[in-house]
Amino acid sequence: MSVIENSKLTVVGAGSVGTSIAYASLIRGAARHVALYDIAHAKVEAEVLDLAHGTQFTGATEISGGSDLSVIEGSQVVVITAGAKQNPGQSRLDLAAVNAGIITDMMPKLMEVAPQAIYVIVTNPCDVLTAIAKEVSGLPAHQIFSSGTMLDTSRLRWLLAHRVGVSTDSVHASIVGEHGDTEFPLWSTATIGGVPVLDWRGPHVDPITREELDHIAADVRDAAYTVIQGKGATNYAVGLSTTRVVEAIFHDQRSVLPVSTVLDDFHGVSGVALSVPCIVDAAGATPIKETRFDDEEWRLFEASAEEMRRVAADLGH
């Protein structure tokens, strides 16, 4: 594949998450053209106008949008954020029934105007919705996937970097599984500057203990609940992490990112969407089947898969 010329990104949903993705994409120059689509005409028109007023300061990226599906035509990447939002005290899976209905209704309409696009699901619960969207659309798994644990992984790296006093770029660790309560870190392969996490000995920094790692994992898992309780939504970091996925697609970067695809015999796990390290490029996302897990991590991964199967069955999928 090659870098996508005249790249067009459409963000479906002009709520706080969708507009944050559009804003981050404009600032970072992720696409040549960013479009925003929402059925709420006045809202999406106002958001597009607000973004357009700042384009003097964002380079050559164009912004457009509206409430007509024609907005999406010509998009190489479509990011879906539309759906009911997560309220304080509500889990991502509590949103499943409502947002499954929205995705089931929406995908055929989107496919009519952008059948060749790569679709990135951000609406929660993103793993379950990715499996449903793939089923409804008939798209291959690499062409429709979710942002998965991109943000959770960023939270993990930030917490570890803060703990040991290094740049987040020097931390290599990933959250895998469900983007939700059954997610977990791959501690067995996590490193700081190439040194296994538990072996790290930085200047004036106490060694990390296994108990600390357990607390960090819990803080990552519960981070969204904390933010939602305080401000009502998570949006800025979602915008940045999703934009990173968009950049990997448009620039054919072959970046290894923890996104969620419907798995096909990933060490025996099939038919559910879960985050694992994937190569993300102009063709979409391809899981890296050689990813190493220790025995406890495999147990947790299988438990996460089983939870996704349970939710899908409850929804009739």
C-alpha positions in Angstrom: 0.0 0.0 0.0 1.0 3.6 -0.2 0.3 6.9 1.4 -3.3 7.9 0.6 -3.4 11.1 -1.5 -6.1 13.7 -1.0 -7.1 11.9 2.2 -10.6 12.4 3.5 -11.6 11.6 7.1 -15.3 11.7 8.1 -16.2 11.7 11.7 -19.8 10.5 12.3 -21.2 12.1 15.4 -20.8 15.8 16.4 -20.8 15.2 20.2 -17.8 15.9 22.5 -15.9 12.9 21.3 -16.5 13.4 17.6 -15.7 17.1 17.6 -12.5 16.3 19.7 -11.4 13.9 17.0 -12.1 16.4 14.3 -10.3 19.1 16.2 -7.2 16.9 16.9 -7.1 15.8 13.3 -7.2 19.4 12.1 -4.4 20.4 14.4 -2.2 17.5 13.6 -2.9 17.6 9.8 -4.0 13.9 9.9 -6.0 14.3 6.7 -6.3 16.7 3.8 -10.0 17.0 4.3 -11.9 16.5 7.6 -15.7 16.2 7.5 -18.2 16.0 10.3 -21.6 14.3 10.0 -24.5 14.3 12.4 -28.3 14.1 12.0 -28.6 17.2 14.3 -28.4 19.8 11.6 -27.9 23.0 13.7 -25.4 21.3 16.0 -23.2 20.0 13.2 -23.3 23.2 11.2 -22.2 25.2 14.3 -19.4 22.8 15.1 -18.1 22.9 11.5 -18.2 26.7 11.5 -16.4 26.9 14.8 -13.6 24.6 13.5 -13.5 26.4 10.2 -12.9 29.7 11.9 -9.5 28.4 13.2 -8.2 26.9 10.0 -5.8 29.8 9.4 -3.8 28.3 12.2 -4.0 24.6 11.3 -2.3 24.3 7.9 -3.9 23.1 4.6 -6.6 20.8 6.0 -10.1 21.6 4.9 -13.2 21.2 7.1 -16.8 20.6 6.0 -19.8 18.8 7.3 -23.6 18.6 7.6 -26.6 16.4 8.2 -26.8 14.9 4.8 -25.1 11.5 4.2 -23.5 12.9 1.0 -21.0 14.5 3.5 -19.4 11.1 3.8 -18.9 10.4 0.0 -15.2 10.0 -0.9 -14.0 9.2 2.6 -11.1 6.8 2.9 -11.6 6.6 6.7 -14.9 6.9 8.6 -14.7 7.2 12.4 -18.0 6.4 14.1 -18.7 8.1 17.5 -22.5 8.4 17.2 -24.5 6.8 20.1 -25.6 7.2 23.6 -22.9 8.5 25.9 -21.6 6.8 29.1 -23.0 8.4 32.2 -21.5 8.5 35.7 -21.6 5.1 37.3 -22.5 3.4 34.0 -20.3 0.7 32.5 -19.5 0.6 28.8 -21.4 -2.6 28.5 -24.5 -0.9 29.9 -24.7 1.0 26.7 -24.6 -2.1 24.5 -28.3 -2.5 23.7 -29.0 1.1 22.7 -25.8 1.6 20.7 -26.0 -1.9 19.0 -29.4 -0.7 17.6 -27.8 2.5 16.4 -24.9 0.7 14.7 -27.1 -1.9 13.1 -29.3 0.9 11.5 -26.4 3.1 10.6 -23.9 0.8 8.9 -25.9 -0.1 5.7 -26.5 3.7 5.2 -22.8 4.5 5.5 -21.9 1.6 3.3 -24.1 3.0 0.5 -22.0 6.2 0.3 -18.5 4.9 1.4 -18.2 1.2 0.6 -14.5 1.2 0.3 -13.7 3.2 3.4 -11.9 1.8 6.5 -14.2 2.1 9.4 -13.0 2.8 13.0 -15.5 2.4 15.7 -15.2 4.6 18.8 -18.7 4.4 20.1 -18.9 2.2 23.3 -18.9 -0.6 24.0 -16.5 -0.5 21.0 -15.5 -4.2 21.0 -19.1 -5.6 20.8 -20.1 -2.9 18.4 -17.2 -3.7 16.1 -18.3 -7.4 15.9 -21.9 -6.3 15.1 -20.8 -3.7 12.6 -18.7 -6.3 10.8 -21.6 -8.7 10.7 -24.0 -6.1 9.4 -21.7 -4.6 6.8 -20.0 -7.8 5.6 -16.7 -6.0 5.6 -13.4 -8.0 6.1 -12.0 -7.7 9.7 -9.1 -5.6 8.6 -11.4 -2.9 7.2 -13.6 -2.4 10.2 -12.1 -2.2 13.7 -12.3 -0.1 16.8 -9.9 2.2 18.6 -9.9 -0.5 21.3 -7.3 0.0 24.1 -5.4 2.8 22.4 -6.4 5.2 25.1 -6.0 2.7 27.9 -2.5 2.0 26.7 -1.7 5.7 26.7 -3.0 5.9 30.2 -0.8 3.0 31.3 2.3 4.4 29.7 1.7 7.9 31.3 1.3 6.4 34.8 4.4 4.2 34.4 6.4 7.1 33.0 5.3 9.4 35.9 6.2 6.7 38.4 9.8 6.2 37.3 10.5 9.7 35.9 11.0 9.0 32.2 9.3 10.1 29.0 6.2 8.2 27.9 8.0 7.5 24.7 10.5 5.3 26.7 7.7 3.1 28.1 6.7 0.1 26.0 3.6 -1.6 27.5 0.1 -2.4 26.2 -3.4 -2.9 27.5 -5.1 -5.8 25.7 -8.5 -7.5 25.7 -11.8 -5.6 26.2 -11.9 -1.8 26.2 -13.5 -2.1 29.6 -13.6 -3.9 32.9 -11.9 -7.1 31.7 -8.9 -5.4 30.1 -5.4 -6.0 31.5 -1.7 -5.1 30.8 0.8 -7.4 29.2 3.2 -7.1 32.0 5.2 -10.1 30.8 6.6 -8.1 27.9 6.4 -4.5 29.3 9.7 -2.6 29.3 11.0 0.8 30.2 13.9 1.8 27.9 14.2 -1.9 27.0 14.4 -3.0 30.6 11.7 -5.3 32.0 9.4 -3.1 34.2 10.2 -5.0 37.5 13.9 -4.8 36.8 14.0 -1.0 36.2 16.4 0.8 38.5 16.4 4.5 37.7 18.3 7.2 39.6 16.6 8.3 42.8 13.6 6.0 42.1 12.6 3.0 44.1 12.1 -0.3 42.2 8.5 -0.9 41.1 6.7 -3.8 43.0 4.2 -6.2 41.7 1.6 -4.7 44.0 2.2 -1.2 42.5 1.7 -2.7 39.0 -1.7 -4.1 40.2 -2.7 -0.6 41.4 -1.6 1.0 38.2 -3.6 -1.5 36.2 -6.7 -0.8 38.3 -6.2 3.0 37.9 -6.0 2.5 34.1 -9.2 0.4 34.1 -11.1 2.9 36.2 -9.7 6.1 34.7 -12.7 6.7 32.4 -15.1 6.4 35.4 -13.0 9.0 37.3 -13.0 11.5 34.4 -16.7 11.0 33.6 -17.6 11.5 37.3 -15.8 14.8 37.3 -16.6 16.3 33.9 -19.3 14.2 32.3 -17.3 12.7 29.4 -13.9 11.7 28.2 -13.0 13.5 25.0 -9.6 15.1 24.6 -7.5 12.0 25.0 -9.9 10.0 22.9 -9.6 12.6 20.2 -5.8 12.4 20.2 -5.6 8.6 20.4 -8.1 8.1 17.6 -6.2 10.6 15.5 -3.1 8.6 16.0 -4.9 5.6 14.4 -6.1 7.8 11.5 -2.6 8.9 10.8 -1.3 5.4 10.7 -3.9 4.6 8.0 -3.4 7.6 5.9 0.4 7.6 6.0 0.6 3.8 5.6 2.9 3.7 8.6 2.6 0.0 9.5 2.5 1.1 13.1 1.9 -1.5 15.9 -1.1 -0.2 17.8 -3.5 -2.0 20.3 -6.7 -1.8 18.3 -9.7 -4.1 18.3 -10.5 -6.3 15.4 -12.8 -9.4 15.1 -10.2 -12.1 15.7 -9.8 -15.2 13.6 -7.9 -18.0 15.4 -5.8 -15.7 17.4 -4.2 -18.5 19.5 -7.6 -20.2 19.3 -9.8 -17.2 19.9 -12.2 -16.4 17.1 -15.4 -14.4 16.4 -15.0 -11.7 19.0 -13.4 -8.3 18.8 -10.7 -7.7 21.3 -7.6 -5.4 21.3 -4.2 -7.0 20.6 -1.2 -5.4 19.0 -2.0 -4.9 15.3 -0.2 -3.6 12.3 -2.1 -0.5 11.2 -1.5 0.8 7.7 -3.4 1.9 4.6 -5.1 -1.5 4.3 -6.5 -1.3 7.9 -5.5 -3.4 10.9 -4.0 -6.9 11.1 -3.4 -8.7 14.4 0.1 -9.8 15.2 -0.5 -13.5 16.0 3.1 -13.9 17.4 2.2 -11.6 20.4 3.5 -13.4 23.5 1.3 -14.0 26.6 2.2 -15.8 29.8 -0.2 -18.3 31.3 -2.0 -15.8 33.5 -2.4 -13.3 30.7 -3.9 -16.1 28.5 -6.3 -16.8 31.2 -7.3 -13.2 31.4 -7.6 -12.9 27.7 -9.9 -15.9 27.4 -12.0 -14.5 30.2 -12.3 -11.2 28.3 -13.3 -13.1 25.1 -15.9 -15.0 27.1 -17.4 -11.8 28.4 -17.7 -10.4 24.9 -19.4 -13.6 23.8 -21.9 -13.3 26.6 -22.8 -9.7 25.8 -23.2 -10.5 22.1 -25.5 -13.5 22.9 -27.6 -11.2 25.2 -27.9 -8.9 22.2 -28.9 -11.7 19.9 -25.7 -11.8 17.9 
